[in-house]
């Protein structure tokens, strides 16, 4: 409830009689409740962030700490963040799917916004005072990924089996991603307990903590089980995908695999083909042959965005299994 105008006027007169200014009050408030510096507050932000956010934004938060560590949160300006965005874009490492540092620039602003969102939530600054939210994010360019043709997919699988230091592992990796359309994180997180050989399915945990049982061919399930046990997986919590020496697989295997495939197939390197292209390929095929609802279930999408109709057209496990069976030409016990 707002104070009456006469009481506000009386308060101003009292401050004037005492010789106190608004600046004096603000300085006193800061002395009683000092604003933390960027360096002091960064550990708080990192501790509250999930593993995905720490992995994506960690390097940029570290850079913010180096540049502005001794500055209070309210002393960083939008110009500072804009300058850091340009620095990150100019120094970005060139990769196969590089877009001249555009993604690095986007990540700088996203990291700064995540940092200041925490400060707003902790009531350290007002929402309108966040410098990160005063910098516009670059418009995202159209995605260049597409579904692979049958011939392109065949070339990739043939090349994977024609070289490398672990042909069996590479072939199974490509087949797993093609059959399930899962992301790299979902495959790397698979444990022995997540494999159901009898019913031909794997339990995937993916982006945002979403979980689902995804049908795979029984043949692939048997090969995955054989590889895991031959390479030391024994306990239910042991990782399913493993190197020859028994160590659990890491994301570096994917980098090594696509680098090798790019050397064997120049068009793979030229287009920047990656594991996510397999997801595009499978989901495109399922959508074309079985419709949007089944493709949505196949992808593991659970978000509520889009038309309200999506609430009523959820694909069921047996329908996903039927799509897999049609795609692979192998019968499935759940279809």
C-alpha positions as MATLAB code, in Angstrom:
seq = 'XXXXXXXXXXXXXXXXXXXXXXXXXXXXXXXXXXXXXXXXXXXXXXXXXXXXXXXXXXXXXXXXXXXXXXXXXXXXXXXXXXXXXXXXXXXXXXXXXXXXXXXXXXXXXXXXXXXXXXXXXXXXXXXXXXXXXXXXXXXXXXXXXXXXXXXXXXXXXXXXXXXXXXXXXXXXXXXXXXXXXXXXXXXXXXXXXXXXXXXXXXXXXXXXXXXXXXXXXXXXXXXXXXXXXXXXXXXXXXXXXXXXXXXXXXXXXXXXXXXXXXXXXXXXXXXXXXXXXXXXXXXXXXXXXXXXXXXXXXXXXXXXXXXXXXXXXXXXXXXXXXXXXXXXXXXXXXX';
ca = [
       0.000    0.000    0.000;
       1.535    3.307   -1.097;
       2.325    5.977    1.495;
       0.219    9.216    1.288;
       1.853   12.083   -0.610;
       1.914   14.334    2.467;
       3.868   11.762    4.489;
       6.397   11.384    1.676;
       6.799   15.156    1.497;
       7.289   15.299    5.276;
      10.004   12.616    5.041;
      11.832   14.615    2.377;
      11.712   17.755    4.566;
      13.080   15.816    7.541;
      15.968   14.447    5.451;
      16.722   17.957    4.198;
      16.727   19.347    7.751;
      19.162   16.608    8.806;
      21.371   17.238    5.769;
      20.979   13.631    4.588;
      20.802   12.804    0.863;
      19.602    9.747   -0.990;
      23.235    9.001   -1.854;
      24.047    8.967    1.881;
      21.241    6.479    2.516;
      22.346    4.291   -0.390;
      25.958    4.286    0.814;
      24.837    3.423    4.342;
      22.701    0.568    3.048;
      25.643   -0.789    1.064;
      27.847   -0.593    4.146;
      25.299   -2.556    6.186;
      24.593   -5.058    3.381;
      27.644   -5.068    1.101;
      27.138   -6.229   -2.477;
      29.334   -9.281   -3.208;
      31.941   -9.143   -5.924;
      31.767  -11.320   -9.003;
      34.595  -13.459   -7.604;
      32.806  -13.933   -4.276;
      29.478  -14.808   -5.869;
      30.670  -17.179   -8.605;
      31.027  -20.204   -6.247;
      27.421  -19.637   -5.122;
      26.200  -19.666   -8.724;
      28.234  -22.743   -9.625;
      27.009  -24.647   -6.566;
      23.370  -23.945   -7.452;
      23.786  -24.881  -11.128;
      23.173  -28.349  -12.507;
      25.933  -30.415  -14.126;
      24.772  -29.434  -17.615;
      24.911  -25.708  -16.853;
      28.337  -26.045  -15.217;
      29.634  -27.900  -18.249;
      28.209  -25.354  -20.718;
      28.862  -22.133  -18.817;
      31.767  -23.050  -16.538;
      34.518  -21.705  -18.794;
      32.669  -18.439  -19.331;
      32.021  -18.000  -15.595;
      35.726  -18.551  -15.005;
      36.548  -15.882  -17.560;
      34.091  -13.490  -15.867;
      35.893  -14.133  -12.585;
      39.270  -13.336  -14.130;
      38.055  -10.118  -15.736;
      35.670   -8.803  -13.095;
      36.470  -10.812   -9.968;
      37.055   -7.756   -7.759;
      34.059   -5.781   -9.040;
      30.674   -5.742   -7.299;
      27.758   -7.303   -9.161;
      26.247   -3.863   -9.767;
      29.505   -2.504  -11.207;
      29.536   -4.766  -14.280;
      27.960   -3.042  -17.279;
      26.206   -4.214  -20.421;
      29.189   -2.881  -22.372;
      31.507   -5.179  -20.390;
      29.412   -8.203  -21.326;
      29.156   -7.128  -24.959;
      32.952   -6.796  -25.102;
      33.398  -10.270  -23.607;
      30.995  -11.664  -26.208;
      33.146  -10.287  -29.029;
      36.343  -11.580  -27.397;
      34.881  -15.085  -27.060;
      33.710  -15.093  -30.679;
      37.111  -13.980  -31.962;
      39.039  -16.536  -29.899;
      36.682  -19.476  -30.463;
      38.351  -22.710  -31.562;
      37.525  -23.596  -35.160;
      35.768  -26.979  -35.365;
      33.996  -28.956  -38.081;
      30.634  -27.451  -37.101;
      32.043  -24.013  -36.242;
      30.055  -20.885  -37.098;
      32.845  -18.333  -36.766;
      32.462  -18.000  -33.008;
      28.742  -17.269  -33.086;
      27.934  -20.049  -30.634;
      30.674  -18.861  -28.256;
      29.141  -15.392  -28.301;
      25.698  -16.826  -27.556;
      27.097  -18.849  -24.666;
      28.759  -15.779  -23.115;
      25.429  -13.968  -22.899;
      23.598  -17.096  -21.711;
      26.240  -17.654  -19.007;
      26.026  -14.026  -17.875;
      22.229  -14.203  -17.766;
      22.336  -17.405  -15.728;
      24.759  -15.680  -13.337;
      22.539  -12.637  -12.890;
      19.340  -14.697  -12.722;
      20.778  -16.231   -9.554;
      21.596  -12.763   -8.199;
      18.009  -11.653   -8.919;
      16.621  -14.761   -7.218;
      18.790  -14.018   -4.168;
      17.435  -10.439   -4.124;
      20.906   -8.949   -4.603;
      19.847   -6.861   -7.583;
      16.534   -5.901   -9.212;
      15.502   -7.707  -12.386;
      15.750   -4.483  -14.369;
      19.306   -3.863  -13.164;
      20.847   -6.977  -14.726;
      23.464   -5.907  -17.307;
      23.327   -9.339  -18.940;
      19.663   -8.924  -19.842;
      20.384   -5.598  -21.526;
      22.566   -7.296  -24.168;
      20.720   -8.913  -27.068;
      21.657  -12.484  -27.933;
      22.693  -13.006  -31.562;
      19.902  -14.391  -33.701;
      20.387  -18.130  -34.030;
      21.199  -19.231  -37.556;
      19.128  -22.005  -39.197;
      20.325  -25.487  -38.302;
      22.374  -27.108  -41.055;
      21.743  -30.663  -39.864;
      19.549  -32.895  -41.993;
      18.598  -36.517  -42.381;
      21.236  -38.649  -44.074;
      20.292  -40.517  -47.219;
      20.314  -44.305  -47.175;
      23.494  -44.307  -49.256;
      25.246  -41.808  -46.951;
      24.312  -43.834  -43.875;
      25.582  -47.003  -45.537;
      28.905  -45.313  -46.368;
      29.330  -44.186  -42.769;
      28.661  -47.645  -41.355;
      30.969  -49.270  -43.892;
      33.769  -46.819  -43.098;
      33.330  -47.382  -39.362;
      33.862  -51.115  -39.868;
      36.819  -50.593  -42.188;
      39.292  -49.012  -39.789;
      39.960  -47.649  -36.340;
      41.320  -49.266  -33.209;
      37.976  -50.690  -31.998;
      35.738  -51.609  -34.923;
      33.202  -53.503  -32.799;
      32.642  -50.591  -30.433;
      32.323  -48.033  -33.245;
      29.873  -50.185  -35.201;
      27.697  -50.749  -32.113;
      27.759  -47.044  -31.268;
      26.457  -46.072  -34.703;
      23.834  -48.793  -34.602;
      22.678  -47.813  -31.105;
      22.194  -44.174  -32.111;
      20.516  -45.105  -35.375;
      18.039  -47.475  -33.717;
      17.208  -45.285  -30.706;
      17.815  -41.731  -32.021;
      19.282  -41.059  -28.571;
      21.717  -38.271  -27.748;
      25.348  -38.872  -26.780;
      24.605  -38.249  -23.107;
      21.868  -40.883  -23.137;
      24.205  -43.515  -24.593;
      27.108  -42.680  -22.258;
      24.820  -42.898  -19.228;
      23.633  -46.451  -19.978;
      24.343  -49.017  -17.244;
      24.098  -52.784  -17.285;
      20.781  -52.475  -15.404;
      19.431  -50.268  -18.205;
      19.606  -53.063  -20.774;
      16.624  -55.418  -21.162;
      17.804  -58.103  -23.566;
      14.645  -60.226  -23.326;
      12.279  -57.429  -24.362;
      14.760  -55.571  -26.546;
      14.919  -52.151  -24.889;
      17.225  -49.749  -23.070;
      16.390  -47.287  -20.310;
      17.594  -43.854  -21.420;
      18.190  -40.840  -19.177;
      18.646  -37.757  -21.311;
      18.522  -33.966  -21.391;
      16.597  -32.413  -18.528;
      16.573  -35.704  -16.611;
      13.900  -37.224  -18.862;
      13.722  -41.008  -18.768;
      12.180  -43.583  -21.050;
      12.413  -47.218  -22.081;
      13.415  -47.197  -25.750;
      12.970  -50.299  -27.939;
      16.041  -51.668  -29.729;
      16.390  -54.825  -31.771;
      17.010  -57.960  -29.724;
      20.073  -58.587  -31.869;
      21.584  -55.234  -30.843;
      20.652  -55.862  -27.196;
      22.535  -59.158  -27.240;
      25.618  -57.618  -28.813;
      25.619  -54.751  -26.281;
      25.329  -57.229  -23.409;
      28.146  -59.366  -24.796;
      30.439  -56.363  -25.255;
      29.753  -55.002  -21.779;
      30.365  -58.297  -19.984;
      33.435  -59.150  -22.055;
      34.900  -55.789  -21.038;
      34.335  -56.068  -17.314;
      30.764  -54.934  -16.624;
      29.376  -57.130  -13.846;
      27.360  -54.997  -11.405;
      23.986  -53.482  -12.380;
      25.464  -50.003  -11.948;
      28.467  -50.667  -14.226;
      28.507  -48.667  -17.466;
      27.340  -50.538  -20.550;
      29.644  -48.992  -23.167;
      33.318  -49.629  -22.462;
      36.728  -49.436  -24.077;
      38.733  -52.601  -24.687;
      40.637  -52.110  -21.451;
      37.416  -51.984  -19.442;
      37.165  -48.208  -18.873;
      33.717  -46.676  -19.360;
      33.298  -44.813  -22.626;
      33.660  -41.009  -22.685;
      32.571  -38.361  -25.183;
      36.100  -38.336  -26.600;
      35.293  -41.600  -28.402;
      32.704  -39.774  -30.489;
      35.193  -37.034  -31.364;
      37.744  -39.644  -32.399;
      35.166  -41.597  -34.414;
      33.865  -38.641  -36.447;
      37.374  -37.315  -37.044;
      38.335  -40.711  -38.468;
      35.162  -40.939  -40.567;
      35.810  -37.427  -41.891;
      39.270  -38.491  -43.018;
      37.895  -41.588  -44.755;
      34.837  -39.802  -46.204;
      35.651  -36.180  -47.111;
      31.967  -35.237  -47.418;
      31.471  -36.126  -43.729;
      34.080  -33.542  -42.734;
      32.803  -30.995  -45.262;
      29.211  -31.154  -43.951;
      30.237  -31.466  -40.311;
      28.294  -34.701  -39.831;
      28.034  -35.768  -36.190;
      26.135  -38.218  -34.011;
      23.161  -35.855  -33.872;
      22.705  -36.320  -37.623;
      21.780  -39.938  -36.886;
      19.010  -38.660  -34.603;
      17.736  -36.442  -37.427;
      17.890  -39.360  -39.837;
      15.927  -41.815  -37.710;
      13.285  -39.343  -36.534;
      12.722  -38.080  -40.073;
      12.166  -41.635  -41.291;
       9.762  -42.411  -38.434;
       7.791  -39.193  -38.971;
       7.460  -39.834  -42.708;
       6.243  -43.403  -42.254;
       4.440  -43.386  -38.888;
       3.436  -39.770  -38.267;
       4.304  -36.970  -35.892;
       2.964  -38.539  -32.693;
       5.086  -41.674  -33.024;
       8.160  -39.637  -34.011;
       7.656  -37.434  -30.944;
       7.547  -40.491  -28.666;
      10.525  -42.021  -30.492;
      12.517  -38.852  -29.793;
      11.591  -38.861  -26.111;
      10.102  -35.371  -26.314;
       8.002  -34.573  -23.252;
       7.802  -30.774  -23.429;
       4.352  -29.188  -23.462;
       5.081  -26.535  -26.083;
       3.240  -26.573  -29.383;
      -0.406  -27.197  -30.264;
      -2.675  -28.555  -27.540;
      -3.325  -31.565  -29.759;
       0.089  -32.964  -28.823;
      -1.417  -33.831  -25.421;
      -3.664  -36.396  -27.086;
      -1.412  -37.958  -29.718;
       1.270  -39.509  -27.537;
       2.879  -42.546  -29.111;
       2.977  -45.758  -27.090;
       5.914  -48.110  -26.578;
       4.421  -50.802  -28.822;
       4.009  -48.224  -31.598;
       7.628  -47.115  -31.257;
       8.646  -50.793  -31.358;
       6.572  -51.276  -34.523;
       8.335  -48.329  -36.161;
      11.725  -49.759  -35.174;
      10.734  -53.155  -36.551;
       9.704  -51.639  -39.877;
      12.900  -49.570  -40.083;
      15.274  -52.451  -39.287;
      13.325  -55.301  -40.861;
      13.601  -57.302  -37.626;
      10.620  -58.456  -35.520;
      10.337  -56.976  -32.038;
       8.723  -58.621  -28.968;
       6.949  -55.378  -27.970;
       5.583  -54.541  -31.414;
];
